[in-house]
Amino acid sequence: MKFIRAVKYGFCAGVRIADKKVKKFARAGGKNGQILGQVVHNERVVDEMAELGVPTIESLDVTTTGTVVFSAHGVPPSFHDEARDRGLRILDTTCPFVYDIHDEADAAVARNMHLVFIGKPDHREVIGYTHDRDPASYHVLTTLGEAAAVDWRAYAKIKVLYQSTLNAEEYEDVVRYIESQAADVSRADTICYATKENQDAVRELGADPEIDVILVIGGRQSANTRHLWELGRELKPSYLVHDLGDLEAEWFEGVETVGITAGASTPDYMIDEVENAVLELCAATS
Ligand code: SF4
């Protein structure tokens, strides 16, 4: 059996750097470190960090000593003040692209623009952009229905920004609708192409005639992993693999070549483990 990995898969640059920073902190004997929210949406990575002595916490309320890690998705600016007020040190692993989006939003507000975030309101990155703002100063949406429910003519100038983990192309109809309704709409030039590159690469796997099935490896809570699987299965039999226990021998009956991709929060070692487990599974059932 042969494996062909997608041209682009797994950790994006922002998550790779965040992962390295936390591990460096732990290796240097970092005491009382805790990560606010999952460092990435992957249970294995979260467990690995906990074993290194940097567990995940869900709120700043539960800690008053040591170092708090802000993840690649970033946090609302007020969380930095709150952490300092609590006497915490901060290890900030926020991706520079996320900071670009914060800056772009601030600049737009300074120009009296209404903000539209294309994204999920409960995603931590989006909470980072919106938590400290006047709720009347922005909308967060992803669907045409949500866009159609707003009277955009009420806003003189509008700035559209995208949650970094989304593929902007997929929301073109939503943004075009807003543009058709309001006089002055501009889009922020802060799109991160990491997610799109992984999505384009899974489409390439799907179009490769040599590939029989596609495995998409990633965390249970990772929306971008699930989206890769949805794209893959449009073209080839595709299976989500959250952990090795998910693998089923029948997926590989008559299969010669397996395409492999992984969500943006999947460490490389998990991909190696899955490939080895597939070989063992096939050897055991042949
Ligand atoms: S997806 Fe892009 S913006 Fe988000 S953490 Fe990764 S590199 Fe940064």
Residues whose N, C-alpha, C, O or C-beta is under 5 A from the ligand:
A	BS01	SF4	C12 A13 G14 V15 A72 C95 F97 V98 S164 T165 C192 A194
